[in-house]
Amino acid sequence: MTLTIVVDHESTTAPYEQLRAQISERARSGGLPVGYKLPTVRGLAEQLGLAANTVAKAYKALEADGVVETRGRHGTFVAAAGDAASRRAASAAAQYAEETRRLGLSREAAEAAMNEALRAAYDD
């Protein structure tokens, strides 16, 4: 299996974010199976014509999101991210609910604000 990533250098989205989003989507959809070894930072940077720091930044963000795990000198691998992502989303949702309640927003107002934020995030 080969990791195919396309970076649009004309896009307003930063290259590291394009890389992070594509790897994350493939890992979450099963396109990259759990345990799949990602290319080295330098190898992928060379393949995509990016700076090594750009790829390293994407890998670091993916690791923080629980999508990949780095095993020292052995490399970076796709983690069992579904559970970690679900836990983090549930935690963020609980924090949001508590904060909007503390602010005195009605349930309807809190839901409207969340729906608008989701629309902005997913419909760009």
Rosetta blueprint (number, residue, H / E / L):
1 M L
2 T L
3 L L
4 T L
5 I L
6 V L
7 V L
8 D L
9 H L
10 E L
11 S L
12 T L
13 T L
14 A L
15 P H
16 Y H
17 E H
18 Q H
19 L H
20 R H
21 A H
22 Q H
23 I H
24 S H
25 E H
26 R H
27 A H
28 R H
29 S H
30 G L
31 G L
32 L L
33 P L
34 V L
35 G L
36 Y L
37 K E
38 L L
39 P L
40 T L
41 V H
42 R H
43 G H
44 L H
45 A H
46 E H
47 Q H
48 L H
49 G L
50 L L
51 A L
52 A H
53 N H
54 T H
55 V H
56 A H
57 K H
58 A H
59 Y H
60 K H
61 A H
62 L H
63 E H
64 A H
65 D L
66 G L
67 V L
68 V E
69 E E
70 T E
71 R L
72 G H
73 R H
74 H H
75 G L
76 T E
77 F E
78 V E
79 A L
80 A L
81 A H
82 G H
83 D H
84 A H
85 A H
86 S H
87 R H
88 R H
89 A H
90 A H
91 S H
92 A H
93 A H
94 A H
95 Q H
96 Y H
97 A H
98 E H
99 E H
100 T H
101 R H
102 R H
103 L L
104 G L
105 L L
106 S L
107 R H
108 E H
109 A H
110 A H
111 E H
112 A H
113 A H
114 M H
115 N H
116 E H
117 A H
118 L H
119 R H
120 A H
121 A H
122 Y H
123 D L
124 D L
